[in-house]
Amino acid sequence: MANQTRINQQIRASELRVIGHDGANLGVITLREALEEANKFGLDLIEISPNALPPVAKIMDYGKFQYDENKKLKLAKAKSHIVEVKSLQVKIGTGDHDLELKAKKASEWLKEGHRIKIDLFLPGRAKYLDQVFLKERLDRVLKLLTEDFKIADSIKKSPKGLSVLIERA
């Protein structure tokens, strides 16, 4: 942000809408008048909104401006949450206890807000089994989940077999 922000003599516009050091609107004045006003208080003239007509500038300390901008960026970064797509793989013959463990882990991921891709791995000839039977196998895992979820992407064929994408409801 700092390398894009123009201050004092770097400002190119001949007229600016200026906000005073106390937050008062000084109106549209020439660049020279605005610089004189800033120098009167020993502060900088900072171009806040260069794309506006006329551009908006504010009279304030440049160091404080940079500090405030960095603070805003850090706050925005802290609030953003990256949603990962976690993967879970089951096979046709996966036992009940193993399915419970996998469902427990999937429930934890849902609670954290992640999306989960559940793959029913089908080796060789298993890919040609009855689709209803295969979907029932995939539903076994979904029934064991303790968190509320919604299906983001319905059950589809994938290179490994069948897969479904779920997320927190």
Secondary structure as GFF3:
##gff-version 3
##sequence-region A 1 169
A	DSSP	three_ten_helix	8	10	.	.	.	ID=ss1
A	DSSP	beta_strand	15	19	.	.	.	ID=ss2
A	DSSP	beta_strand	25	30	.	.	.	ID=ss3
A	DSSP	alpha_helix	31	40	.	.	.	ID=ss4
A	DSSP	beta_strand	44	49	.	.	.	ID=ss5
A	DSSP	beta_strand	56	60	.	.	.	ID=ss6
A	DSSP	alpha_helix	62	79	.	.	.	ID=ss7
A	DSSP	beta_strand	85	91	.	.	.	ID=ss8
A	DSSP	alpha_helix	96	112	.	.	.	ID=ss9
A	DSSP	beta_strand	115	121	.	.	.	ID=ss10
A	DSSP	three_ten_helix	124	128	.	.	.	ID=ss11
A	DSSP	alpha_helix	131	144	.	.	.	ID=ss12
A	DSSP	beta_strand	149	158	.	.	.	ID=ss13
A	DSSP	beta_strand	161	168	.	.	.	ID=ss14
###
